[in-house]
Amino acid sequence: MGTEAKDDPELKALSEALHQLYDPVLDEPVPQSLRARGMTGVAPWRAYARAAGLVAVGLVVGALSGWFLHPAQPPAVAQSDTPPFVKRAAVAHATYSPEVRHPVEVGADQEAHLVAWLSKRLGAPVKAPKLEGVGYSLMGGRLLPGDNGPVAHFMYQCKQGTRVTLYVRTDATNNRETAFRYQTEGNVKVFYWIDRKFGYALSSADISKEYLLKVADSVYRQLNPE
């Protein structure tokens, strides 16, 4: 036991308490069962009792010494630092993608007007990526409220009827992170990334994570041409 353990008042008190508990055993008469086996001497019994008591004390004190001297456990894992706009994107997808009659505010037949309108409202040029190469066509889009201002919401659909939505915000100032991140909100899968002041989140509840990543990669490459 280290010096710290010996000087610890709690361990010292525990050791004394254990001695009070086990030392009386040393004064007990030899059990009849042991006398029958020829152990008539008192000294051997006391020796065994003392040994047992010391072992018990050693085990308990040693274990508690290890507990007190053991370094503190690492802090609990912090809650997810996923940006709030990711959840908003998932909620927007879950809200509008099931719509049959009004899935978008402005249809793809007015794409030029849609992009110009959203760019003006967001105060930055936004684009509606072409996703036919990965099986999706633009249905249109709408303006939505975000954390600190308006955001753009584009919707795409494939021939099988599955839909993906692209949520675009422009208030992610002073952030140069561009790596893809993945998050789930309920049954909605989201790939998101931040590029300077722009934040993007691509959502779907109908396709696999792997295929959604393929679509997200297509979006990213079009928004960030080499």
C-alpha positions in Angstrom: 0.0 0.0 0.0 1.4 3.4 -0.9 2.2 6.2 1.6 -0.9 8.1 0.4 -3.1 5.1 1.4 -1.5 4.7 4.8 -2.0 8.4 5.6 -5.6 8.4 4.3 -7.9 9.0 7.4 -10.7 7.1 5.8 -8.6 4.0 5.2 -7.1 4.2 8.7 -10.6 4.3 10.2 -11.7 1.4 8.1 -8.7 -0.7 9.1 -9.4 0.0 12.8 -13.1 -0.9 12.3 -12.2 -4.2 10.7 -9.8 -5.1 13.5 -12.5 -4.5 16.0 -14.7 -6.8 14.0 -12.3 -9.7 13.6 -10.0 -9.5 16.6 -12.6 -10.9 19.0 -12.5 -14.1 17.0 -9.0 -14.6 18.4 -10.5 -15.0 21.9 -13.2 -17.5 20.9 -12.7 -21.2 22.1 -11.7 -23.7 19.5 -14.7 -25.1 17.7 -15.8 -28.6 18.7 -15.4 -29.8 15.1 -11.8 -28.9 15.1 -11.2 -30.5 18.5 -12.6 -33.7 17.2 -9.9 -33.7 14.5 -7.2 -33.4 17.0 -6.7 -29.6 17.0 -6.8 -29.2 20.8 -4.3 -26.4 21.0 -5.6 -22.9 21.3 -2.6 -21.3 19.5 -3.2 -22.9 16.1 -6.8 -21.8 16.1 -5.8 -18.3 17.0 -3.2 -18.3 14.3 -5.7 -19.3 11.7 -8.2 -16.7 13.0 -5.6 -14.0 13.0 -4.5 -15.0 9.5 -8.1 -14.9 8.2 -8.7 -11.6 9.9 -5.6 -10.0 8.4 -6.4 -11.4 4.9 -9.9 -9.9 5.1 -8.5 -6.6 6.3 -5.8 -6.6 3.6 -8.3 -7.4 0.9 -10.8 -4.7 1.8 -8.3 -2.0 2.5 -6.3 -2.9 -0.6 -9.4 -2.7 -2.7 -10.4 0.6 -1.3 -6.9 1.9 -1.6 -7.0 1.1 -5.2 -10.4 2.9 -5.5 -9.2 6.1 -3.7 -5.9 6.2 -5.6 -7.3 5.3 -9.0 -7.3 8.3 -11.4 -10.7 9.8 -12.1 -12.7 8.3 -14.9 -12.8 10.3 -18.1 -15.8 12.6 -18.4 -19.0 11.4 -20.0 -19.2 11.8 -23.8 -20.5 15.2 -24.6 -23.8 15.6 -26.4 -23.7 15.7 -30.1 -22.4 19.0 -31.5 -24.4 18.5 -34.7 -25.4 22.0 -36.0 -29.1 22.9 -35.3 -29.8 23.3 -39.0 -29.4 19.6 -39.6 -32.4 18.8 -37.5 -34.3 21.5 -39.2 -33.4 20.0 -42.5 -34.7 16.6 -41.4 -37.9 18.1 -40.1 -38.5 20.0 -43.4 -37.9 16.8 -45.3 -40.3 14.8 -43.2 -42.9 17.6 -43.5 -42.8 18.3 -47.2 -41.6 15.1 -49.0 -44.9 13.2 -48.4 -46.9 16.0 -49.9 -48.7 15.0 -53.1 -50.4 18.2 -54.3 -48.1 20.9 -52.7 -44.6 19.4 -52.2 -42.9 22.7 -53.4 -43.8 26.3 -53.4 -42.3 27.1 -56.9 -42.1 24.3 -59.5 -39.1 23.2 -61.6 -40.8 24.8 -64.6 -39.9 28.1 -63.1 -36.4 27.1 -62.0 -34.7 30.4 -63.1 -37.2 32.4 -61.1 -36.9 30.0 -58.1 -33.1 30.3 -57.9 -33.1 34.1 -58.4 -35.8 34.5 -55.7 -34.1 32.3 -53.2 -30.7 33.9 -53.9 -32.2 37.4 -53.2 -33.9 36.3 -50.0 -30.9 34.5 -48.7 -28.5 37.3 -49.7 -26.2 35.0 -51.5 -26.2 33.1 -54.8 -27.7 29.7 -54.4 -27.9 26.9 -57.0 -30.2 24.0 -57.7 -27.8 21.1 -58.6 -28.6 18.9 -61.6 -29.0 15.3 -60.2 -30.2 13.4 -63.3 -26.8 11.6 -63.3 -27.7 9.9 -60.0 -31.4 9.4 -60.9 -33.1 12.5 -59.5 -34.9 15.4 -61.2 -35.7 18.8 -59.6 -39.3 19.2 -58.5 -38.9 22.7 -57.3 -38.3 24.4 -54.0 -39.5 26.8 -51.3 -38.4 29.4 -48.8 -38.2 28.3 -45.2 -37.4 30.1 -41.9 -34.0 29.1 -40.4 -32.1 29.7 -37.2 -31.0 33.2 -38.1 -32.8 33.9 -41.3 -34.4 32.4 -44.4 -33.2 29.1 -46.0 -33.7 27.5 -49.3 -35.3 24.0 -49.7 -35.0 22.1 -53.0 -36.8 18.9 -53.6 -35.9 16.1 -56.1 -37.6 12.9 -57.1 -36.6 9.7 -59.0 -38.7 7.6 -61.3 -39.5 5.2 -58.5 -41.0 8.1 -56.6 -38.4 8.4 -53.8 -37.5 12.0 -52.9 -34.4 13.8 -51.5 -34.3 17.4 -50.3 -31.5 19.8 -50.2 -31.5 22.4 -47.4 -29.3 25.4 -47.9 -28.5 28.1 -45.3 -26.1 31.1 -45.6 -25.4 32.1 -42.0 -22.5 29.7 -41.2 -20.0 32.5 -41.1 -16.3 31.9 -40.4 -16.5 28.2 -40.8 -14.4 26.5 -43.4 -15.3 22.9 -42.6 -16.2 20.9 -45.8 -16.1 17.3 -44.7 -19.3 15.2 -45.0 -21.0 14.4 -41.8 -23.8 11.9 -41.3 -26.8 12.1 -38.9 -30.1 10.5 -38.5 -33.2 12.2 -37.1 -36.0 9.6 -36.7 -36.1 7.7 -40.0 -34.6 10.5 -41.9 -31.0 10.2 -43.0 -29.0 13.4 -43.5 -25.6 14.1 -45.0 -24.4 17.6 -44.3 -21.4 19.8 -44.7 -20.4 23.4 -44.2 -18.5 25.5 -46.7 -17.6 28.9 -45.5 -20.9 30.8 -45.0 -23.0 28.0 -46.6 -24.4 25.1 -44.8 -25.9 22.2 -46.8 -28.0 19.2 -45.7 -29.2 16.5 -48.0 -32.0 14.4 -46.6 -34.0 11.2 -47.4 -36.1 8.6 -45.6 -36.4 6.3 -48.6 -32.9 5.3 -49.8 -29.9 3.7 -48.3 -27.1 5.6 -46.6 -24.7 4.6 -49.3 -26.9 5.9 -52.1 -27.6 9.1 -50.3 -23.9 9.6 -50.0 -23.6 9.2 -53.7 -26.2 11.8 -54.3 -24.6 14.1 -51.7 -21.2 13.7 -53.5 -22.8 14.8 -56.8 -24.3 17.8 -55.1 -21.0 18.8 -53.5 -19.0 18.4 -56.8 -21.4 20.7 -58.6 -21.4 23.3 -55.9 -17.6 23.1 -55.7 -16.2 22.5 -59.2 -12.5 21.9 -59.4 
